[in-house]
Structures are given as C-alpha cells and as structure tokens.
Amino acid sequence: MTLLSLPALTVAPARVIRGTGLVAELGGAIAPLGRRPLLVGGDRTLGLMQSRLGDSIENLAAASYGLDCSEASLAHLRQVAADHGADVIIGVGGGKALDTAKLVAHYQHLPVVTIPTSAATCAAWTALSNVYSDQGAFRYDVALDRCPDLLLLDYDLIQTAPARTLVAGIGDALAKWYEASVSSGNSDQTLIIGAVQQARVLRDILFQKTAAALDHTGGPEWREIVDAAVLMAGVIGGLGGAQCRTVAAHAVHNGLTHLAASHGTLHGEKVAYGILVQLRLEEMGQGSSLAATARQQLMQFYQSVRLPVNLTDLGLGQITVADLHHAAEVACQPGSDIHHLPFMVNPEVLAAAMVSTEAGELRSRGTVEPANSQEVTP
C-alpha cells in the first residue's frame, strides 16, 4: 500500500478557554505547562497584566518585545528566556506581541500561551508568525510546528481595547473568504473545501452581526464577532493549511508596511483595503462583474463601520509615485502571495489598482498615473 505524503496540519490550539475574569485564573491554567513562565508583551500591556496578576504566579518574569516582532527583538527575548530558565512562554497583547511570543517559544522548544488583548487579528490561534524589520516593514513569515498550547480569551480584557481594533479584526477576518475562494476555490480536497465554505459563512456572519456588535460593546453579538475574528478566522487557516492561502489582500498589506506613513494604521485596516485592491485586480485581469459587484458591496459595508476604502482613508493620500511603486514592488516580489492570483500582476498594474477608487483626484495632483489595465494578463 502506498501512503500519500501530506503536509502536517496545525489546526487548532491544544486548549481554548473563553469567558470573563480569566486573567485572574491564569496561574492555574498554565500550571500544567510550566513553573517558570516568561510573560512577553508591549510595555503598556505588561503593566496592565502585572497589576491584574499581582503575586498570583510564582517565578514570573516579564519582558517587552519592543516595537516590533523583529529579529533583534527575538534574539533579545530568547536570551531573556534562557537567563530566566523559562519553561513556558506567555504572550499577551496584539498580533505582533503574540507572534513574537510564539516564535520565542518555537525557537526555545517551549510551550506557549496566547492571551489576546484585542480582537484585531487571529494571531492568538495560528501556527504562523510574521517577522518585521525594526522599522516595522514586513520581511517574512515563519510556519510554526504547532498552534499554541493554550489560548485564553478573556472578554473582559478584549473589552478594554478601542473599538477600532475590533473593526480592524473584522477587516482581517473578511479576507479569509476573498483570498481563500481565489487560491483554493477549485480544490477537490475535502478539508480545503470545508475551509473555503467556512470562510464564506464567516463573511456572512460579519455582514449580519457587525452593526449590532458595534452598537452594544460587551453584548451577545459583540462576543460573537470577537469569536469570529479571533477563533473562527483561525479555524479556517488551520483547516485549510498552506493550500488555503492568502493572496493579494495580505500582499498589499505587506507592501504598505514599507511606507512609514502607513504605520499609524492597523494590520486589519491595511488588509481590508487590500481586499478592495484584489477585487479591482480581478476586474481588470478577468473582466469579472462578480468582483465589481463584491467590491461595491464591500465599500458600502466599510463605510458603515469606518474601514478604509482608499489610500486617503489610510492616511496615504499624499504619498509620491515613487513611494506607491515601492510598495507595489514589495507586494509583487518573487514568492509573494499575490502570485496566487490566476493571472499575472506586475507593480505598475498593482499601483493602478491601488489608486483606482480615487484616480481622478490623484491624477489632478500629479501624484499617481494609473497604468493601462491591458497590462494584466489573464
């Protein structure tokens, strides 16, 4: 009998605890994993956590990841973990803090606990970390050998985050459908079909429940949207694996991080804008009326929740042609997720798609001149 060689699946954390007041119970939750924890987060978050934890956890050390999940930060934290004799890593904070904690645990061969302080991404769930430069520019991602050993989702903690972070998480979660349906929509593999269909259901949940969630922070719909952005989005990536890929939306995000002016916007805000760019590319490259309709639908939804619909909304309305093309070149570099589109895209065409919703305004300023859409080759 011949066995097929299939990639290992990292579907879900070994254990997920969700509820209220969970931070106070952290000591008991992590006891099976280790006795000398290292708490990793940002400066403000560490202060918040240590005030809540007090002396409830013995042998607890804490260290800031700094400004970014960068190689320098990772090297420093690995040394801190070794010096402390850490036997479990606890990541607390947003996506970059959690990515950093997961990577430190990965490199040190230690269990990891993730505690998100907002619903801005699904980083608390996934077996993936993004690495940035010290200046905040995306460099590469690292596939981890497993999902976190424990994910602790404390709604009380999530509720302390600004509403904008949940909106950003909604934008990031929406990308699951628009990207996975392009990269894996024709797959005949059972698990990938399941992941893509879950992404469609996730999109519908977000459309249906977001308004009520934002109107009633802490209420039942709000919790459902938090679960959708943090947990269900993670399930889709775990079940679909590497074959249920990110496509242009995340590639656009990665390119924009190379512009300093974009660093005031959140990951999910850039990704949400990237979905619109991807749909515009599909219009240009395939003449897709479905993509055009989807883009108009999304823009209405974005405007209702204050997600960005163009570069101006991202604070990038005054960038130069050179800056725009630099971001597009990064997004189109070899190995980029944008090449999972079913047609070729070059930086000139991507730059055109990135400004097409406000092309008249930018042309009048002499800032950007969109390229001919015929350059996209189906």
Secondary structure, 3 states (H helix, E strand, C coil): CCCCCCCCCCCCCCCEEEECCCHHHHHHHHCCCCCCEEEEECHHHHHHHHHHHCCCCCCCEEEECCCCCCHHHHHHHHHHHHHHCCCEEEEEECHHHHHHHHHHHHHHCCCEEEEECCCCCCCCCCCEEEEECCCCCEEEEEECCCCCCEEEEEHHHHHCCCHHHHHHHHHHHHHHHHHHHHHCCCCCCHHHHHHHHHHHHHHHHHHHHHHHHHHCCCCHHHHHHHHHHHHHHHHHHHHHHHHCCCCHHHHHHHHHCCCHHHHHCCHHHHHHHHHHHHHHHHHHHHCCHHHHHHHHHHHHHHHHHCCCCCCCCCCCCCCCHHHHHHHHHHHCCCCCHHHHCCCECCHHHHHHHHHHHHHHHHHHCCCCCCCCHHHCEC
